[in-house]
Amino acid sequence: MMKYFSLIILFILFSCGNKEDVLLPKSDTTIDSDIKDHSPIYIFFRTNGKDTLAEVNRKNSIITTNWIFNIDKRLPLRLVIPEVMKLQQKKREEKAHKNEKAQNYYSYADTIGKNLAFIPFTKVFYKLEKPKSGIIVFYTKGNEVLVDGVAMKKDELQEYLNKLPSDKRNQHVFCFDKDLSFGSYIQDKIFIESLELPKSKFELGVFDQEFVY
């Protein structure tokens, strides 16, 4: 517990020292809470007149460590994901000091466990476009789930997945509204983590792509 308390303290000191903070997403579930050898990346919420901006600070990040992305929950995906993609690419292309075991995580606050929690996304490849094939599972800005344009309750999605044939490639893809807040996105990703995804499709890498548009 002390190491996570220390992580939170460092986070607060960083924020207070620069008169700024990051409002982390919240959830009632912890995906992972045991991240060793990590360094932080911050994406701050900024405004310039009527415009919302995402400001990246990665000056304390070390390429060989696990990267923890502390991203303000108010930012829309259209601003967050392009910055995340740039950082992902930088780490993937590193040759001289590459650490194959180093992962990328989003941080969030577990309101039930009262701890800082993390969700991995190292293997996710983002695309800023509509998928060209597959059954589209689209998470909207209004907190709805659309499956090929048809609204569906979240608790109905698992039953739907269970009915899909498992012998075909690219059965469906997860997509997100570009104006969805990062806070809502993390909640959606945590929900997706709870789904029992067909193993054969997971091994084919179908779920390693996420589309934002």
NUKOL-576340 format. One line per field, with one value per residue: chain; residue number from 1; x, y, z of N, C-alpha, C in turn. Coordinates in steps of 0.05 Angstrom, whole numbers. Layout:
# residues N
unit	[A, ...]
pos	[NUM, ...]
n_u	[X, ...]
n_v	[Y, ...]
n_w	[Z, ...]
ca_u	[X, ...]
ca_v	[Y, ...]
ca_w	[Z, ...]
c_u	[X, ...]
c_v	[Y, ...]
c_w	[Z, ...]
# end
This chain:
# residues 213
unit	[A, A, A, A, A, A, A, A, A, A, A, A, A, A, A, A, A, A, A, A, A, A, A, A, A, A, A, A, A, A, A, A, A, A, A, A, A, A, A, A, A, A, A, A, A, A, A, A, A, A, A, A, A, A, A, A, A, A, A, A, A, A, A, A, A, A, A, A, A, A, A, A, A, A, A, A, A, A, A, A, A, A, A, A, A, A, A, A, A, A, A, A, A, A, A, A, A, A, A, A, A, A, A, A, A, A, A, A, A, A, A, A, A, A, A, A, A, A, A, A, A, A, A, A, A, A, A, A, A, A, A, A, A, A, A, A, A, A, A, A, A, A, A, A, A, A, A, A, A, A, A, A, A, A, A, A, A, A, A, A, A, A, A, A, A, A, A, A, A, A, A, A, A, A, A, A, A, A, A, A, A, A, A, A, A, A, A, A, A, A, A, A, A, A, A, A, A, A, A, A, A, A, A, A, A, A, A, A, A, A, A, A, A]
pos	[1, 2, 3, 4, 5, 6, 7, 8, 9, 10, 11, 12, 13, 14, 15, 16, 17, 18, 19, 20, 21, 22, 23, 24, 25, 26, 27, 28, 29, 30, 31, 32, 33, 34, 35, 36, 37, 38, 39, 40, 41, 42, 43, 44, 45, 46, 47, 48, 49, 50, 51, 52, 53, 54, 55, 56, 57, 58, 59, 60, 61, 62, 63, 64, 65, 66, 67, 68, 69, 70, 71, 72, 73, 74, 75, 76, 77, 78, 79, 80, 81, 82, 83, 84, 85, 86, 87, 88, 89, 90, 91, 92, 93, 94, 95, 96, 97, 98, 99, 100, 101, 102, 103, 104, 105, 106, 107, 108, 109, 110, 111, 112, 113, 114, 115, 116, 117, 118, 119, 120, 121, 122, 123, 124, 125, 126, 127, 128, 129, 130, 131, 132, 133, 134, 135, 136, 137, 138, 139, 140, 141, 142, 143, 144, 145, 146, 147, 148, 149, 150, 151, 152, 153, 154, 155, 156, 157, 158, 159, 160, 161, 162, 163, 164, 165, 166, 167, 168, 169, 170, 171, 172, 173, 174, 175, 176, 177, 178, 179, 180, 181, 182, 183, 184, 185, 186, 187, 188, 189, 190, 191, 192, 193, 194, 195, 196, 197, 198, 199, 200, 201, 202, 203, 204, 205, 206, 207, 208, 209, 210, 211, 212, 213]
n_u	[16, 40, 73, 37, 11, 54, 61, 14, 22, 67, 43, 7, 42, 69, 27, 10, 56, 60, 14, -31, -74, -95, -156, -174, -205, -260, -279, -312, -283, -223, -175, -120, -70, -18, 35, 100, 165, 156, 139, 113, 64, 32, -30, -58, -118, -136, -157, -170, -197, -256, -239, -219, -161, -109, -55, 8, 53, 112, 161, 185, 185, 212, 240, 248, 215, 151, 98, 55, -4, -32, -90, -133, -200, -239, -225, -239, -240, -221, -181, -147, -131, -99, -52, -37, -28, 19, 56, 55, 75, 126, 149, 144, 178, 227, 294, 347, 343, 304, 253, 223, 186, 162, 103, 43, -3, -67, -86, -133, -183, -204, -263, -287, -250, -216, -166, -110, -117, -104, -107, -87, -62, -25, -23, -61, -80, -95, -143, -161, -212, -269, -283, -271, -294, -330, -372, -398, -388, -407, -392, -426, -427, -469, -471, -491, -496, -485, -499, -481, -511, -558, -589, -569, -572, -521, -518, -537, -500, -462, -492, -505, -453, -442, -473, -450, -419, -359, -321, -306, -268, -255, -305, -330, -318, -291, -313, -310, -341, -314, -321, -331, -320, -256, -261, -310, -295, -256, -288, -320, -281, -266, -314, -314, -271, -294, -324, -334, -295, -295, -247, -219, -224, -198, -146, -134, -125, -166, -187, -148, -150, -177, -226, -235, -278]
n_v	[-24, 24, 39, 54, 95, 130, 140, 168, 212, 235, 248, 288, 326, 340, 363, 405, 435, 458, 486, 461, 407, 338, 311, 250, 193, 154, 93, 33, -12, -49, -61, -70, -63, -65, -42, -41, -8, 42, 101, 168, 197, 256, 283, 342, 380, 436, 503, 550, 607, 590, 541, 474, 443, 393, 382, 355, 325, 294, 293, 266, 214, 149, 110, 55, 37, 18, 55, 101, 131, 189, 219, 273, 267, 298, 310, 303, 245, 256, 292, 267, 215, 220, 241, 200, 160, 180, 176, 122, 103, 123, 93, 42, 43, 49, 30, 28, 27, -10, -43, -101, -119, -76, -40, -4, 37, 62, 106, 108, 124, 80, 81, 50, 14, 53, 66, 78, 56, 15, 5, -37, -21, -32, -65, -45, -18, 42, 72, 126, 128, 100, 30, -17, -65, -118, -126, -71, -47, 5, 57, 110, 182, 194, 154, 106, 40, 20, -30, -45, 0, -7, 5, -19, -48, -47, -92, -130, -142, -183, -230, -224, -228, -281, -308, -303, -333, -372, -384, -348, -293, -226, -213, -172, -103, -57, 8, 80, 142, 202, 247, 229, 231, 224, 202, 173, 137, 105, 80, 50, 17, -13, -40, -70, -103, -137, -170, -235, -252, -285, -335, -353, -311, -271, -288, -281, -229, -192, -158, -122, -75, -9, 36, 105, 156]
n_w	[0, 14, -29, -69, -43, -41, -95, -106, -74, -99, -147, -130, -111, -157, -186, -152, -149, -198, -202, -223, -243, -254, -269, -255, -288, -261, -229, -205, -201, -199, -246, -250, -201, -187, -207, -224, -230, -261, -300, -305, -349, -367, -388, -395, -384, -420, -435, -487, -498, -528, -542, -529, -505, -507, -467, -466, -420, -414, -392, -350, -365, -377, -426, -421, -380, -350, -376, -346, -362, -343, -351, -362, -346, -370, -422, -492, -535, -586, -580, -544, -562, -611, -588, -553, -591, -617, -575, -564, -613, -612, -571, -590, -634, -613, -611, -591, -534, -521, -484, -481, -444, -421, -408, -427, -391, -372, -321, -266, -217, -167, -137, -99, -77, -61, -84, -129, -194, -253, -324, -376, -442, -480, -527, -560, -621, -646, -691, -729, -757, -793, -787, -840, -846, -813, -754, -724, -660, -627, -583, -559, -550, -518, -481, -500, -531, -595, -641, -703, -715, -686, -625, -562, -497, -448, -416, -449, -486, -477, -484, -538, -561, -549, -584, -633, -690, -682, -720, -758, -784, -760, -735, -704, -685, -637, -627, -618, -603, -626, -595, -546, -476, -442, -392, -395, -434, -409, -371, -406, -429, -384, -376, -423, -411, -376, -406, -434, -481, -544, -550, -596, -632, -605, -605, -657, -660, -666, -628, -617, -643, -641, -659, -670, -683]
ca_u	[0, 57, 84, 15, 8, 76, 55, -7, 35, 83, 24, -4, 64, 73, 5, 10, 80, 56, -12, -48, -80, -108, -179, -173, -230, -267, -294, -316, -269, -194, -165, -93, -61, 9, 53, 127, 183, 139, 144, 88, 59, 8, -43, -75, -141, -131, -176, -161, -223, -277, -226, -207, -135, -96, -26, 24, 79, 124, 189, 195, 181, 236, 231, 250, 197, 122, 87, 28, -16, -51, -103, -156, -225, -256, -216, -252, -221, -210, -156, -129, -121, -76, -28, -30, -16, 46, 73, 56, 93, 154, 159, 146, 200, 253, 312, 371, 338, 277, 247, 199, 168, 151, 76, 29, -27, -83, -93, -159, -188, -224, -278, -295, -225, -201, -138, -104, -118, -93, -117, -67, -70, -1, -27, -82, -73, -118, -147, -180, -229, -289, -273, -280, -308, -337, -396, -389, -398, -400, -399, -433, -423, -492, -469, -506, -481, -498, -488, -489, -531, -581, -584, -569, -563, -495, -520, -546, -478, -449, -510, -501, -427, -443, -488, -434, -403, -332, -303, -302, -250, -266, -334, -338, -296, -300, -310, -317, -347, -290, -328, -334, -300, -238, -272, -329, -281, -244, -310, -328, -260, -268, -336, -305, -253, -311, -337, -320, -291, -288, -218, -207, -222, -178, -119, -129, -118, -188, -193, -125, -155, -199, -231, -245, -287]
ca_v	[0, 48, 48, 68, 121, 147, 147, 188, 236, 247, 260, 312, 346, 350, 380, 430, 450, 472, 498, 447, 379, 321, 298, 223, 178, 139, 68, 18, -37, -47, -81, -76, -43, -72, -35, -34, 4, 58, 130, 181, 216, 271, 298, 361, 394, 464, 518, 575, 617, 569, 516, 456, 433, 372, 388, 331, 328, 268, 298, 247, 186, 134, 92, 26, 31, 18, 82, 105, 154, 203, 235, 286, 254, 317, 313, 286, 226, 268, 306, 249, 191, 227, 245, 174, 146, 190, 165, 93, 98, 129, 71, 18, 46, 51, 8, 27, 20, -22, -63, -115, -124, -51, -38, 22, 35, 86, 106, 117, 121, 61, 95, 30, 5, 76, 64, 84, 32, 17, -13, -38, -17, -34, -79, -32, 0, 60, 82, 149, 124, 78, 4, -23, -90, -127, -117, -48, -42, 33, 70, 138, 204, 193, 130, 84, 21, 13, -53, -40, 21, -14, 10, -43, -44, -59, -119, -149, -146, -209, -250, -220, -240, -310, -320, -300, -357, -368, -393, -327, -272, -199, -213, -145, -85, -37, 36, 100, 169, 219, 267, 216, 240, 203, 188, 153, 117, 86, 63, 31, -3, -30, -57, -90, -122, -156, -188, -260, -250, -311, -338, -356, -284, -255, -297, -271, -200, -175, -139, -104, -50, 7, 58, 130, 173]
ca_w	[0, 16, -55, -83, -29, -50, -123, -105, -63, -120, -166, -119, -110, -185, -193, -136, -155, -223, -200, -242, -235, -273, -258, -265, -290, -237, -233, -180, -205, -204, -265, -241, -181, -180, -229, -215, -249, -278, -301, -311, -371, -361, -409, -381, -396, -423, -452, -499, -507, -529, -551, -509, -514, -491, -464, -458, -406, -412, -387, -331, -374, -384, -447, -413, -358, -356, -377, -336, -373, -326, -370, -351, -355, -385, -450, -512, -548, -611, -572, -528, -577, -628, -571, -544, -614, -621, -554, -570, -636, -604, -555, -608, -653, -599, -617, -574, -506, -521, -464, -491, -422, -412, -417, -424, -375, -365, -292, -258, -188, -158, -116, -79, -64, -52, -92, -157, -210, -280, -345, -397, -470, -496, -552, -575, -643, -652, -718, -729, -781, -790, -797, -867, -845, -786, -740, -709, -633, -625, -558, -566, -531, -500, -464, -512, -547, -620, -656, -730, -715, -669, -597, -545, -470, -443, -404, -470, -504, -474, -497, -566, -568, -546, -607, -657, -697, -675, -740, -778, -776, -760, -729, -696, -676, -618, -638, -599, -612, -622, -576, -520, -457, -435, -368, -404, -449, -390, -360, -427, -431, -361, -382, -444, -398, -361, -425, -441, -510, -557, -549, -622, -645, -590, -614, -684, -657, -674, -607, -612, -656, -632, -678, -658, -705]
c_u	[17, 67, 63, 9, 29, 71, 34, 5, 51, 66, 14, 18, 69, 52, 6, 34, 77, 28, -31, -53, -93, -132, -181, -201, -235, -282, -297, -302, -239, -186, -137, -84, -32, 28, 80, 144, 168, 148, 118, 88, 33, -4, -64, -97, -135, -154, -163, -185, -244, -265, -216, -182, -125, -66, -11, 49, 90, 154, 201, 192, 208, 227, 231, 231, 168, 113, 59, 18, -37, -65, -129, -182, -243, -249, -231, -231, -208, -184, -136, -116, -98, -50, -18, -17, 13, 65, 76, 77, 122, 165, 162, 170, 227, 269, 334, 366, 311, 275, 221, 178, 153, 123, 66, 3, -41, -88, -121, -163, -210, -238, -287, -270, -208, -171, -135, -103, -109, -105, -97, -78, -47, -6, -49, -70, -98, -119, -168, -197, -250, -276, -286, -295, -314, -363, -388, -403, -389, -411, -402, -426, -445, -493, -487, -487, -497, -484, -499, -513, -555, -573, -587, -560, -537, -497, -531, -523, -465, -466, -507, -475, -428, -456, -472, -420, -373, -312, -298, -284, -266, -296, -344, -314, -308, -293, -321, -321, -323, -295, -334, -312, -281, -247, -292, -316, -268, -265, -319, -306, -260, -292, -328, -287, -270, -325, -321, -318, -284, -258, -206, -204, -200, -150, -113, -123, -141, -192, -170, -129, -179, -202, -245, -252, -313]
c_v	[25, 58, 63, 94, 140, 157, 170, 214, 250, 261, 286, 334, 357, 370, 407, 447, 466, 485, 487, 419, 364, 308, 270, 211, 162, 113, 54, -9, -32, -69, -90, -55, -47, -67, -26, -22, 21, 87, 143, 197, 230, 284, 316, 372, 424, 477, 543, 588, 596, 542, 500, 444, 411, 378, 365, 339, 300, 270, 279, 218, 174, 112, 63, 18, 27, 47, 83, 132, 165, 224, 247, 275, 272, 319, 294, 268, 238, 283, 287, 229, 198, 230, 217, 158, 154, 177, 135, 87, 102, 105, 46, 19, 48, 26, 5, 18, 6, -43, -77, -120, -99, -47, -9, 18, 62, 84, 117, 112, 100, 73, 76, 21, 28, 75, 73, 58, 37, -3, -13, -33, -19, -45, -66, -14, 16, 68, 104, 149, 102, 52, -3, -50, -97, -115, -95, -46, -14, 45, 100, 157, 204, 168, 107, 65, 15, -10, -52, -21, 16, -11, -15, -36, -58, -88, -140, -156, -173, -231, -249, -233, -270, -323, -317, -326, -352, -376, -373, -305, -245, -198, -185, -130, -65, -9, 55, 127, 187, 241, 255, 226, 217, 188, 167, 130, 96, 68, 42, 9, -23, -50, -79, -111, -144, -176, -213, -261, -277, -314, -340, -329, -267, -263, -287, -241, -182, -153, -120, -78, -36, 30, 81, 148, 187]
c_w	[0, -11, -71, -70, -38, -78, -123, -95, -84, -141, -156, -118, -137, -192, -178, -143, -180, -224, -221, -233, -258, -259, -270, -269, -265, -245, -206, -182, -210, -223, -257, -221, -173, -203, -218, -238, -270, -279, -312, -337, -364, -386, -395, -398, -396, -439, -462, -512, -505, -537, -527, -521, -496, -491, -452, -443, -401, -404, -367, -339, -383, -403, -439, -391, -368, -355, -365, -346, -354, -343, -358, -363, -372, -415, -468, -525, -573, -605, -559, -546, -596, -612, -561, -567, -619, -600, -557, -592, -628, -588, -572, -626, -640, -604, -596, -545, -502, -498, -472, -469, -412, -425, -415, -409, -373, -335, -288, -228, -183, -134, -94, -63, -53, -59, -121, -172, -238, -299, -368, -425, -489, -524, -569, -597, -650, -681, -717, -754, -775, -800, -824, -868, -816, -776, -721, -682, -626, -599, -564, -543, -510, -483, -474, -526, -572, -634, -684, -732, -698, -640, -581, -517, -465, -432, -424, -488, -502, -487, -527, -576, -568, -570, -633, -664, -692, -696, -762, -767, -776, -755, -721, -686, -656, -628, -617, -612, -606, -601, -548, -501, -449, -410, -376, -419, -431, -378, -381, -430, -408, -365, -402, -431, -383, -380, -429, -471, -521, -560, -577, -636, -631, -600, -642, -683, -664, -654, -601, -627, -644, -651, -665, -681, -697]
# end
